[in-house]
Amino acid sequence: MTKRVFLIVLDSFGIGYEPDADKFGDVGANTLASIAKDPGFQVPNMARLGLFNLDGVCCGEPVHPVAGSCARLREASNGKDTTIGHWEIAGIESDRALPTYPDGFPPEVIQQFEKLTGRKVLCNKPYSGTEVLKDYGEEHMRTGALIVYTSADSVFQVAAHEQVVPLEQLYAYCQMARDMLKGEHGVGRVIARPFVGSCAADFKRTSNRHDYSLKPPAKTMLDYLKAAGKDVIGVGKIYDIFDGEGVTEKIRTSGNTEGIKVMLELADRDFEGLAFINLVDFDMVYGHRRNIPGYAAAATEFDRGLGTLLEKLRPGDVVMITGDHGCDPGFTKTTDHTREYVPLLVAGPEVKRDNNLGTVLGFGAIGQTVCTALGVEAKLDGEDLSNKILL
């Protein structure tokens, strides 16, 4: 029986636009195809696990035989953001997309937030997180007003200088916002964005960011595993995405490099259950900024780490690599996420080899399969693939 599962989400690693991409304005998006053209893109380990054998993938060279099991997953939920994607991976399909605010938040939301905090609000528009500091940071320092902004994602972001608004106060304001933003305005995340610096020329965000997520609306893979006494180790922003629900241990990371390091350290550690790892730089640092060379280099860095991880696997180990949506750095129509298929690459001593499952509907196949593999009974949205991929 499976003892340890390493589930690694390459945040935004899409492999081609989905049939309903026209509803999202994403026809033509293909994250993998965009980065595969870059000379810095070298992923031999993902290739041997079937990345270039997947349905619809026309870049790279397919390998024969594939050193594991693989599939192309199509999102079943109505959305293309981090929260919806991770919830679906964990077994919850969402019919309703989380609200976004391309014109800023309505007056009643801002007025209520100002009343709760006792501070005025600046900006209230979709904005780049770095540009918003250049444009509003000095006024914030003069007046003490909070910088509230959003993006193409379902987020309510609050930026404040650490010397103007102490961290604990900023966190308290964001908790107020989280408690306020329910129902119609139930955004996926409220994010505290502290920054430092003396003027527009040198303002920079600090590592003291904190996310306040919407709680999942039903039990997830994580809840079932925790209830069964299994370890559920959330690495990166997993704890925040699920608002801590079902997580038995959280390990925060500063980015991909540290996340890969933690992944390899966990491979040397004895645990029983799930290591759920999110590598966020693909999306946050490279995808949204439409940085093809950076995204390609990040994929290459991960692939090197993957090679080491595969060497460390023990009997009873399973590795699953996937994405939660797309964010094609070559798709310049927007800087938003893109509605794409994602890969599922599975490896381990007891995983069937040369086994391509074609296209599977629903990221939830991952959550249901993880639970079954670990011997935990669960009722989740998603096909159980355990009999198809495990010996």
N, C-alpha and C positions, 0 to 999 in steps of 0.2 A: 504493500500500500504506500501511497505517497506520504512523505513526512514533511517535506518543505517545498513551498512554491515561491518562486521569485517572479512576481508580476511587475514588469517594468513598462511604464507608460512614457513613450517618447512624445512629450506634449506637442501636439499639432502635426504629427508625422502622417500626413495623408498620402494616398497613392493614386489619386484620380477622382474627378468629380462624380457625384452620384446622379442617378437618373432624375431626381427632383431638384437638382442644383439650380434650375431656372427660377425656382421660387425664392431662392436665396441670393440670386444675382451672381452665381459662381460657376456658370458654364465655362469650361475650359481650364479650370483650376487643376493643378497637379503638382503637389509639393515635391514628391519624389522625382518626377521628371525634371523639375526646375533645378534641383540641387545636383542631380546626377550629371549634368552638363559641366559642372565645375571641376577643374583638374585636382582640386583638393579633396574630392569625394572618393574615399576608398573604404569599402565595407565588405571585405571578403568573408567575415564571419556571418553577417546577416545574409549574404549571398548564398552561402552553403546551407543556410537554414531555409532557403526558398524564397527570399525577398523578390528576386527577379523571375520566379516561376509563377507568381500569383496572377490570377485572372486580371486581364486588362493592363498589366504592366508591360510596357513596350521599351523600356530603357534597361541597360545592363544585360548581362549574359545569364540565361537560365543555367542551372547546374543539374547534373544527373549522376548519381541519385542525390536527392535532398537528404540532408543529415538530420531529419526530424519530421515534424508535421507542420503544415502551414495552411492558411486560408485567407481569403479576402473577406472582411466584415463590412456589412452595410448598416449604417445607423438607422434604427427604427424610430427614435424619438424625433420630435419636432424641434430641432435646435442644432446649434453647431458651436456650443461654448464648452468651457472646461467643466462646469458643474453638471450640465446635462450629460455630457460625454462620460464623465466618471460615474455618475449615478447609473447610467445604463450599463457600463462595464460591471458594476456591482449588482446589477439585477433589477433596476427600476427603469422602465420605459416611461417617457414623459410625453403626453399628448400636447401639452401647452408649452410653448417656448417661454423662457423667463423674460420679463419686460426689459426693453432697452429704450434709451432716451436720446435719439439723434438730435433733438432740439433742446436738450436740457430737461431738468425735472420741472414738473408743473409748479406754479406759485404756491399751491397749498402745501406741497411737500417741503419746499424751502422755508416757508413761513413757520411751519410746525417745528422744523429743525432749529431755526433761529430762536424760537420761543423756548425750546428745551435746553439749548446751550447758553442762551443769553448773549450770543455773538452773531454778528451779521455774516452774510455769505458773499464770497466773491466768485466770479466766473460762471458757474452753472452751465457748462457746455461740454460737449465731447472735446477732449484735448489730449495732446501728447503729455505724458507725465513729466518730461524734462522741460518742454516748452512752457507749460503752465507755471512753472516756478519762475522762469525768466519774465513772463508777462504779468504775473500777479504776486510774486514773492515779496517785492519791496513794499507794495501797498499792504500786504498782510502784516509785515513787520511794523509799519507805521500805525495801523489801525487795530490789529488783533483780530480782524475778521478772518473767518475760516475759508480756505480755498476748497470749494466743492466742485468736482468735475466727474465726468463719466467717460466712456469709450464706446466702441462698437459692442463690447461685452455688456452683460447685465451686472453693472457695478455702480456703486455709490462711493466715490473716493474722496477722502478728506485729507488735505495736505496742510501741515502746520510746521513752523520752525520750532525746533526743540527748545530754544531759549525763550520763545514767545508763549508757546503752549507746552508745558511739561508732558513727557510721554504718557504718564498715567492719566493726565487730564484728557489728552487726545484719545486715548483708548476708551475712556469713559464716554466721551462724545460719540465715538463710533458704536459703542454698545447701545447708546440711546437711539442712534440711527437704525441699528439692527432691530431693536424692539419696535421701532416706529414703522419700518418698511415691511409690512405684511400684506397678504391678499393681493389686490390689484398691483400694488407697488412692491411686491416681494422680490426684490432683486436677488440675484444669486449670491453676491458678496458685497459687504461693506468693507472698505479697505482703508486702514490708517496709513498715511504716507508722510512720515516725518522727514524733515530735511534740515540741513545746516548750511552755513555760509554767511557772508556779509552783504552781498549784493547780487544782482541778476547775473553778473559775470561768473560768480563762483558758487552759486547755489547747487547743492547736490543732495539727492535722496540718501538716507542712511539705511542700514540693514535692520532697523527697528520696525519695519513694516509689520502690520498684523492684520489678518483677514478674519472677518466675522461672517460665516456662511449660513445660508438657509439650511435648516435641518432637512435631511431626506424625508420624503413623505411616507415612507414605508420601510420595513426591514430590508437591509442589504446583506450581501455576502459577508461583510464585516461583522454585522450583528449576529448572524448565524454561527460564524466561526468562534467569535468571542463567547457566546452562550455555551458552545460545546467544549470550552476550556482550551481552545487553540490560541497560540500567539498570533496577534495581528499587529505587525510592526509597520507603522506609517512613516515613510521617508519622504522628505521634501514637503510639499504642501498637501499631502494626503489628509493629515489631521484637520487642516483648515477646510478642505473641500467638503468633508463629511461632518464638520462641526464637532469632531471628536467621537462621533457615534461609532461604536464597535471597535475602536482602536485601543489596544492594550499597551502600546508603547509608541511614543512619537520621537522622531529624530529629525530635527530641522536642518536644512542645508542651505548654503549660500548660492548654490547654482549647480550646474551639471558636473563639474569637476569633483566637487565634494560629494555629490550624490553617487557618482560612480565609485568613489573611494569607500563610502558607506556600504554600497552594494557588495563590494569585494570583502569588506570586513565581516559582513553578515554571513557570507559564504563560509567563513572560517569559524562561525559561531554555531553552537548547538541550540536549535530552537525547533518547535513543532507547530507548523501552521503556515502563515502567509507573511512574506515581506513584500509590501505594496509600495513601489518606488515610482515617484514622479520626477522626471527630468525636465524642468520648466524652461531652461534657456532656449530650447528649440523654438518655442512660441514667443516668450516674452522678449528675449534679447535679439533674435534673428528673424522670426517669422513676421511679426508685426512691423518690424523695421525694414522689411523687404531686403534683407541682407543675405544674398545667395551664398557668397563665399563663407560667411560666418556660420550659416546653417550647415553647409557641406562639411566644414571643419568640425563642427559639433558632432555630426553623424560619424565622422572618422574617429574622433576621440572616444565616442561611446563604443564603436565597434572594437577598438583595441581592448577596452575594458571587458567587453563581452567575451572576447577570446580568452582572457584570463579567467573569467567566471566559469566558462564551459570546462576549463581544465580543473577547476576546484569542485565540480559537482560530485556528489556522493550518491550511493544507491538510495532511491526514494526521493530524489530531487527532481523538480520540474521547473524549467524556465519558460516564461511566456513574455513575449515582446509585442507591444501593440501601440496604438495611438488613441486619442480621444476626439479628434476632429482634424481638419487640415488648417494650415495657415501658409499658403503658397507664397514664398518670397519672390516669385517671379510674376505674381498676379497683381498688376499695378492699378487695376481699376479701383481697388480699395486697399486699406491696410487691415481689414477685418479678417476673422477666421474664414475658412472656406469649407463648404459642404462636400466632404470627400469620404471615400472608403478608407479604411485603415487596415494595416496588416495584422495578422496573428501568426507569429513564428514560435514554435514550441520545440523545446529540446530537453533531453535528460536521458538517463540510463534506461528508463522504462517507457520511453516515448517511441511510437512507431516511426520508422524511417521511410523516406521516399513516399510521403503520404500527403498529397495535396487535396484538401477538401473542397476546393473550388470557392464559391461565394456563399457565405452564411449570412442570413438576415438577423441582425441584432447583436450589438456588442455584449448583451447580457449572456451570450453563450459562454463568455469568459467566467463570469461570476458563478453560474450554475456548474460549470465544469470544475472550477477550483473547489467548490464545496464538495462535490461528489468525489473528486480525487482524494480529498483529505478525510473522507469518511463521514461527512456531515450532511444530514438531510436538510434540504432547503427548498423552498418554493419561491422561485425567482422568475422574472421575465427573461427568457432566453433558453436556447436549445442546449441540452446536455451533450457535450461532445466527448465525454470521457471514454466511452466505449470505442470511439472512432480514432482517438489519438493515443490512448495508453495501451500498452501490451497486457 
